[in-house]
Every structure is written in structure tokens, then in C-alpha cells.
């Protein structure tokens, strides 16, 4: 288990009124750990382990050849949104299908899910999307923009992923704080909007 440094206080502000649990999912190497580590105000917690020869036959590293570790249970971080009354608890789920039991645990009690994907290998996102859709949780799709990523229109992405018209689709850079926060805010807004619609029906 490793941690990344942060100078932010460990305790919640007295202004915190809304505690929101979000899960970040996606295929292997799409940037889930990176995003959680980028935005957290705490020392992020990860459960990364060194990838072994045994995983080589099932883990495709074609687009991430430098990757040497993988999350085996979860990443965890916390983010307080301005003006300080809403706090996001972020749980990153492993990307490989063999770890889907972890998803079942992490998604319990979640308010929404951010599905992170890489347009260079869209098909790798189908397993995560299937889990999320089966759960019935509100979700937002965020395209993590890698330097080598080709430009793909929103219409093409929505068609390929078979997204519902109301499902938010955003671009982000998991290495950039502002960009990652914007993706999470899009998810929160969508979850709140759906909650209000369900309450009104």
C-alpha cells in the first residue's frame, strides 16, 4: 500500500454538510489511480502491486508499456468542493475483470460512478460500462486524453458506447487537477439531477 503526499488537513471542515461517495472505474491503465491521486486533498491510498509474468497473458499493455503495477482492490482519496459544504469520497476500482468482486464492494452505497476510458481502446471499457449499467447507479463517462489519443467526435463515441442521450460525456486529463475536478463535478451534477427527477416522479 502506497501513499502520495499532500499538505491539506486530514480533518473535515465544519462547513461540510454533504458527504458523497463516488467510484472511478475503467479498463486497465486508463488513469483511475492517477485521477484519484491528482485530486485528493489527503494522502491518497492505493493498493498497487507489481504486475507479474502470470498476468501478461491477460493484461493488455500495448498502449501503456511503461506500466509495472496494478490496483488489486482500490484507490482512495477525498476532495472538498467549494465553498466547502460538499465532500467527495473517491474510490478507484481495479480495471481487470478478475477483480470485479472489488467493484461490488466499492459500489455499495455509492452516489455515482465516473467511467474513465481511453479512446485508443474503447472496447476495454465495455466490461466496466456493463457493470455500472447493471448497478443502476448514475454515471458519467470521461475520456482521458493521452498525448497519442486520436480525435473522435462525441457523436461517434456515444454511438460506439451506446450511451443514453442524458448520460454526460466529458473530456479530461487525469494528470490535471482542474480537468479532473470538472469531470467529477459533471458526475455530481448528473447524480443530483437524476435524484431530483426520481423524487419528483
Beta strands, then each sheet from edge to edge (+ up, - down):
strand 1: 2-3
strand 2: 18-25
strand 3: 45-50
strand 4: 69-81
strand 5: 86-93
strand 6: 112-117
strand 7: 139-144
strand 8: 169-172
sheet 1: 1+ 3- 4+ 5- 2- 6- 7- 8-
end
